[in-house]
Amino acid sequence: MARPPLPTLLSHALVAFTIEFDNEAEHRLSHRTTNHGLSKHTASEDDFYAPWLVSMVMWFNCLRFVDEKGITLAELESLARTFTNLLGMERWGYVVVEPNPADTRSKPPRSSWLIRTTPAGRKAQEVWRPLFEMIEKRWQERFGHREIAALKKSLHEILLQLDPALPDCLPILGYGLCTTLATNTPVRKQTRPAPSPDAGNTDLPLPVLLAKPLLAFALEFEAESELSLAICANVLRLVGEEGVRVRDLPRLSAVSKEAIAIATSFLSKRGYAQVKPESPGSRVKALVLTAKGKRAQNTYRELLQKIEDRWQERHGKDAMRAVRQSLERLVGEPTAESSPLFQGLSPYPDGWRAVVPKPEGLPHYPMVSHRGGYPDGS
């Protein structure tokens, strides 16, 4: 079996940490969801205002930096070094966005308004803040203290050579499921954010250490590719000579139907693929690559190896070998039945993941969406 590409290994580990984090947060936080309503363990009158559930990324790109005093959108994006779904965070009940009382202009622009936490947002902060250490300790107990220490050390050696302005999380994907940074524009057109104040920190949380090199790899890939790494890794990779059934893509990719629909629509509109009956008269739809799509698929495979070879030259063969070895031991055979990562992914009985089909694997690149930041596009 061929060795998985570096971004796949990083993705599997990051998504697994995120899901375990999200499951624990969901279990501890009074919340609402679209399909399940108010969480069962809510009890106080304040829980009537329980926020809609979101994923870990929304901590990194928003709630981590907001307090009762307030912060402007420009200040938030400068600190987070990426953008958030502010309208969503407001609508979901975590923050309020209001004019700054100190601003004397008659109609100040919304970008200068203050973002403040709601009571529900502050409760979420109390729940989320200690979970990074909690989940990491679980991983130490599950995989071994030395193993996790070696992984963190190898990742940190790579991180020190990366752009210090990279955010601490994967950004919400933009148009074409493209990687974006400080503003909601393609990476090729955006300005460079300020460096992270934690760039030299040797004890960063594990998800930060996983996200930064994965993001750096994606940015390098997308600078040379017509298609995003998210689309290539989760959809294009799965299409064989005869195509693939559209209904099978969520299961095969471990990505939500909604994210797959965006990806297949983009591929079809841009001439990389066609959605057509699996056979004459069949109601089953298949995604079939065009000649352009087959060239893009070959380019994807070649570019992955090309960038990984570059990284060996740039960051050192020993450093890259250490990262790979640690990640390969952690990921193992990347299936639900075999991968050690799945040992911590069983949801609580009252969790929303308990009532959806168990994934057969993990995404080969996180599909971080605007719908709450979930890494599988949920």
SULZIGI-V692598 format. One record per residue. N is the residue number from 1. RES is the residue in three letters. PHI is phi in radians with two decimals (* if undefined). OMEGA is omega in whole degrees, -180 to 180 (NA if undefined). NEAR is the number of other C-alpha atoms within 10 Angstrom. Layout:
N	RES	PHI	OMEGA	NEAR
N	RES	PHI	OMEGA	NEAR
//
This chain:
1	MET	*	-179	3
2	ALA	-1.16	179	4
3	ARG	-1.21	-180	9
4	PRO	-1.17	177	13
5	PRO	-1.08	-180	15
6	LEU	-0.98	180	21
7	PRO	-1.10	177	24
8	THR	-1.17	179	21
9	LEU	-1.09	179	26
10	LEU	-1.08	-179	26
11	SER	-1.12	-179	22
12	HIS	-0.98	-178	24
13	ALA	-1.16	-179	21
14	LEU	-1.15	-180	25
15	VAL	-1.13	179	24
16	ALA	-1.08	178	21
17	PHE	-1.07	-178	23
18	THR	-1.09	-179	21
19	ILE	-1.11	179	21
20	GLU	-1.13	176	21
21	PHE	-1.08	-178	21
22	ASP	-1.10	179	23
23	ASN	-1.05	-179	22
24	GLU	-1.22	178	19
25	ALA	-1.10	179	21
26	GLU	-1.05	-178	24
27	HIS	-1.18	-173	18
28	ARG	-1.73	-172	15
29	LEU	-1.85	170	22
30	SER	-1.12	-173	26
31	HIS	-2.79	173	27
32	ARG	-2.24	170	22
33	THR	-2.35	-177	15
34	THR	-1.09	-174	8
35	ASN	-1.54	-172	7
36	HIS	-2.07	177	12
37	GLY	1.17	-177	10
38	LEU	-1.32	-179	18
39	SER	-1.10	-172	22
40	LYS	-1.18	-175	13
41	HIS	-1.56	176	13
42	THR	-1.25	-175	16
43	ALA	-2.38	-174	10
44	SER	-1.44	179	8
45	GLU	-1.13	180	8
46	ASP	-1.12	-178	11
47	ASP	-1.20	175	17
48	PHE	-1.03	-179	14
49	TYR	-1.74	-180	17
50	ALA	-0.96	-176	24
51	PRO	-1.36	172	26
52	TRP	-1.21	-175	21
53	LEU	-1.30	176	20
54	VAL	-2.33	-175	23
55	SER	-1.73	-173	22
56	MET	-1.01	-178	22
57	VAL	-1.02	-178	24
58	MET	-1.23	170	22
59	TRP	-1.25	-175	20
60	PHE	-1.20	-175	21
61	ASN	-1.72	-179	26
62	CYS	-2.63	-165	23
63	LEU	-1.11	179	25
64	ARG	-1.04	-172	16
65	PHE	-1.88	-174	18
66	VAL	-1.77	176	23
67	ASP	-2.43	-178	16
68	GLU	-1.20	-178	15
69	LYS	-1.22	177	9
70	GLY	1.86	-179	19
71	ILE	-2.62	179	19
72	THR	-1.41	179	20
73	LEU	-1.08	179	20
74	ALA	-1.08	179	14
75	GLU	-1.15	-180	16
76	LEU	-1.10	-179	21
77	GLU	-1.17	178	21
78	SER	-1.18	180	18
79	LEU	-1.28	-178	22
80	ALA	-1.35	-178	28
81	ARG	1.05	173	25
82	THR	-2.83	-178	25
83	PHE	-1.83	178	23
84	THR	-2.10	171	27
85	ASN	-1.56	-174	17
86	LEU	-1.15	178	19
87	LEU	-1.06	177	12
88	GLY	-1.17	-179	16
89	MET	-1.08	176	23
90	GLU	-1.28	-179	18
91	ARG	-1.13	-178	13
92	TRP	-1.39	171	22
93	GLY	1.77	-177	19
94	TYR	-1.58	-177	29
95	VAL	-2.42	168	28
96	VAL	-2.12	179	20
97	VAL	-2.12	-174	21
98	GLU	-2.41	176	14
99	PRO	-1.03	178	17
100	ASN	-1.29	-180	17
101	PRO	-1.01	-178	9
102	ALA	-1.44	-180	6
103	ASP	-1.50	-174	11
104	THR	-1.56	179	9
105	ARG	-1.17	-177	9
106	SER	-1.17	179	6
107	LYS	-2.36	-180	8
108	PRO	-1.14	179	12
109	PRO	-1.11	-177	9
110	ARG	-1.04	-180	13
111	SER	-1.11	179	13
112	SER	-1.70	177	17
113	TRP	-1.18	-179	20
114	LEU	-1.66	175	21
115	ILE	-1.75	-180	29
116	ARG	-2.16	176	23
117	THR	-1.31	171	25
118	THR	-1.52	173	19
119	PRO	-0.96	178	17
120	ALA	-1.15	178	23
121	GLY	-1.12	179	24
122	ARG	-1.22	175	18
123	LYS	-1.12	178	16
124	ALA	-1.09	178	24
125	GLN	-1.05	180	19
126	GLU	-1.11	-180	12
127	VAL	-1.30	-173	17
128	TRP	-1.27	-170	21
129	ARG	-0.94	-178	13
130	PRO	-1.43	-173	10
131	LEU	-1.24	-180	16
132	PHE	-1.08	179	16
133	GLU	-1.17	-179	12
134	MET	-1.09	-179	13
135	ILE	-1.18	179	18
136	GLU	-1.11	176	18
137	LYS	-1.12	176	15
138	ARG	-1.07	180	14
139	TRP	-1.15	177	20
140	GLN	-1.10	179	15
141	GLU	-1.23	-175	11
142	ARG	-1.37	-174	15
143	PHE	-1.82	-178	15
144	GLY	1.89	-179	13
145	HIS	-1.06	-179	15
146	ARG	-1.14	-178	10
147	GLU	-1.12	-180	17
148	ILE	-1.22	177	21
149	ALA	-1.10	179	14
150	ALA	-1.16	178	17
151	LEU	-1.08	-178	22
152	LYS	-1.11	-180	21
153	LYS	-1.11	-179	18
154	SER	-1.17	178	22
155	LEU	-1.17	-178	25
156	HIS	-1.17	178	26
157	GLU	-1.11	176	18
158	ILE	-1.24	-177	19
159	LEU	-1.02	-179	22
160	LEU	-1.09	-180	14
161	GLN	-1.71	-179	11
162	LEU	-1.60	178	15
163	ASP	-1.05	-179	14
164	PRO	-1.17	-180	17
165	ALA	-1.51	179	21
166	LEU	-1.09	177	26
167	PRO	-1.20	-178	27
168	ASP	-1.48	-178	24
169	CYS	-2.55	172	25
170	LEU	-1.29	180	30
171	PRO	-1.22	171	32
172	ILE	-1.09	-178	28
173	LEU	-1.19	-179	22
174	GLY	-1.72	-178	19
175	TYR	-1.06	-176	13
176	GLY	1.22	-177	17
177	LEU	0.94	-178	20
178	CYS	-1.53	178	22
179	THR	-1.25	-179	25
180	THR	-2.29	-178	24
181	LEU	-2.13	-168	28
182	ALA	-1.27	-179	25
183	THR	-2.30	-176	19
184	ASN	-1.42	176	17
185	THR	-2.37	-180	15
186	PRO	-0.98	-175	17
187	VAL	-0.99	-177	18
188	ARG	-1.15	-173	12
189	LYS	-1.91	-171	9
190	GLN	-1.74	179	13
191	THR	-1.46	-176	11
192	ARG	-1.46	179	13
193	PRO	-1.32	180	19
194	ALA	-1.22	179	16
195	PRO	-1.08	178	15
196	SER	-1.26	176	18
197	PRO	-1.21	-178	10
198	ASP	-1.75	-172	12
199	ALA	-0.99	-179	17
200	GLY	-1.69	-179	12
201	ASN	-1.16	-178	11
202	THR	-1.54	-178	13
203	ASP	-2.22	177	11
204	LEU	-1.22	176	14
205	PRO	-1.01	-178	14
206	LEU	-0.98	180	22
207	PRO	-1.09	176	22
208	VAL	-1.19	-180	19
209	LEU	-1.14	178	25
210	LEU	-1.40	-174	28
211	ALA	-1.25	-174	26
212	LYS	-1.09	178	25
213	PRO	-1.16	177	23
214	LEU	-1.12	178	22
215	LEU	-1.14	179	24
216	ALA	-1.07	179	16
217	PHE	-1.12	-179	18
218	ALA	-1.10	179	22
219	LEU	-1.11	179	20
220	GLU	-1.17	178	14
221	PHE	-1.09	-174	20
222	GLU	-1.29	174	19
223	ALA	-1.22	-178	12
224	GLU	-2.09	-175	12
225	SER	-2.05	176	15
226	GLU	-1.33	-179	14
227	LEU	-2.01	180	24
228	SER	-1.22	177	23
229	LEU	-1.13	180	27
230	ALA	-1.08	179	24
231	ILE	-1.21	-179	23
232	CYS	-1.10	-174	21
233	ALA	-1.28	-173	21
234	ASN	-1.79	-179	25
235	VAL	-2.21	-176	24
236	LEU	-0.96	-180	27
237	ARG	-1.02	-171	15
238	LEU	-1.59	-174	16
239	VAL	-1.53	179	21
240	GLY	-1.55	-178	12
241	GLU	-1.03	-178	9
242	GLU	-1.61	-177	11
243	GLY	1.61	178	19
244	VAL	-2.55	178	21
245	ARG	-1.11	-179	17
246	VAL	-1.06	-178	22
247	ARG	-1.18	180	14
248	ASP	-1.53	-174	13
249	LEU	-1.08	177	22
250	PRO	-1.02	180	20
251	ARG	-1.19	-177	17
252	LEU	-1.21	-177	17
253	SER	-1.64	-174	23
254	ALA	1.09	-179	23
255	VAL	-2.15	-175	26
256	SER	-1.10	178	18
257	LYS	-1.04	-178	19
258	GLU	-1.12	180	13
259	ALA	-1.19	178	21
260	ILE	-1.10	179	23
261	ALA	-1.07	178	14
262	ILE	-1.11	-177	14
263	ALA	-1.15	-178	20
264	THR	-1.17	178	21
265	SER	-1.12	180	15
266	PHE	-1.12	180	18
267	LEU	-1.08	-179	23
268	SER	-1.21	-178	17
269	LYS	-1.15	-178	10
270	ARG	-1.62	174	13
271	GLY	1.43	179	13
272	TYR	-1.54	-176	22
273	ALA	-2.73	175	24
274	GLN	-2.28	172	20
275	VAL	-1.79	-177	19
276	LYS	-2.57	-180	17
277	PRO	-0.97	-179	15
278	GLU	-1.03	177	18
279	SER	-2.58	-179	10
280	PRO	-0.94	179	8
281	GLY	1.46	-179	7
282	SER	-1.33	175	10
283	ARG	-1.57	179	10
284	VAL	-1.42	-178	14
285	LYS	-1.62	178	18
286	ALA	-2.16	174	23
287	LEU	-1.69	-177	27
288	VAL	-2.11	-179	25
289	LEU	-1.34	170	25
290	THR	-1.47	176	16
291	ALA	-1.03	177	12
292	LYS	-1.11	180	12
293	GLY	-1.16	179	21
294	LYS	-1.17	176	18
295	ARG	-1.13	179	12
296	ALA	-1.13	179	19
297	GLN	-1.11	177	22
298	ASN	-1.12	178	12
299	THR	-1.08	178	16
300	TYR	-0.98	-177	23
301	ARG	-1.13	-179	14
302	GLU	-1.18	-177	11
303	LEU	-1.21	176	17
304	LEU	-0.97	-179	19
305	GLN	-1.18	-180	13
306	LYS	-1.06	-179	12
307	ILE	-1.23	179	16
308	GLU	-1.13	175	16
309	ASP	-1.09	177	13
310	ARG	-1.05	-178	12
311	TRP	-1.11	177	16
312	GLN	-1.11	178	14
313	GLU	-1.25	-174	11
314	ARG	-1.34	-174	12
315	HIS	-1.79	179	16
316	GLY	1.77	-178	13
317	LYS	-1.10	-179	13
318	ASP	-1.14	180	11
319	ALA	-1.12	-180	17
320	MET	-1.20	178	21
321	ARG	-1.12	180	13
322	ALA	-1.13	178	17
323	VAL	-1.10	-178	23
324	ARG	-1.07	-178	21
325	GLN	-1.08	179	13
326	SER	-1.12	-179	19
327	LEU	-1.18	-180	24
328	GLU	-1.13	176	19
329	ARG	-1.16	-179	15
330	LEU	-1.20	-175	21
331	VAL	-1.37	-177	21
332	GLY	1.11	174	13
333	GLU	-1.23	-167	15
334	PRO	-1.38	175	21
335	THR	-2.29	-179	15
336	ALA	-1.06	-178	16
337	GLU	-1.36	-170	11
338	SER	-2.04	-174	13
339	SER	-1.26	176	18
340	PRO	-1.02	-178	18
341	LEU	-1.09	-177	26
342	PHE	-1.32	180	19
343	GLN	-1.11	-178	14
344	GLY	-1.89	-173	17
345	LEU	-1.81	177	20
346	SER	-1.24	-177	14
347	PRO	-1.32	171	19
348	TYR	-1.14	-178	13
349	PRO	-0.98	-179	10
350	ASP	-1.62	-178	15
351	GLY	-1.48	-178	18
352	TRP	-1.18	178	15
353	ARG	-1.26	179	16
354	ALA	-1.28	-176	13
355	VAL	-1.95	174	10
356	VAL	-2.01	-179	8
357	PRO	-0.98	179	8
358	LYS	-1.18	-179	14
359	PRO	-1.18	178	18
360	GLU	-1.49	179	15
361	GLY	-2.78	179	21
362	LEU	-2.24	-180	29
363	PRO	-0.99	177	27
364	HIS	-1.44	168	29
365	TYR	-2.75	-177	27
366	PRO	-1.07	177	31
367	MET	-1.67	-176	29
368	VAL	-1.27	-174	25
369	SER	-1.84	178	22
370	HIS	-1.26	-174	19
371	ARG	-1.51	178	14
372	GLY	2.12	174	22
373	GLY	1.42	-177	25
374	TYR	-1.14	-173	24
375	PRO	-1.29	176	27
376	ASP	-1.91	177	24
377	GLY	1.29	-177	21
378	SER	-1.16	NA	18
//
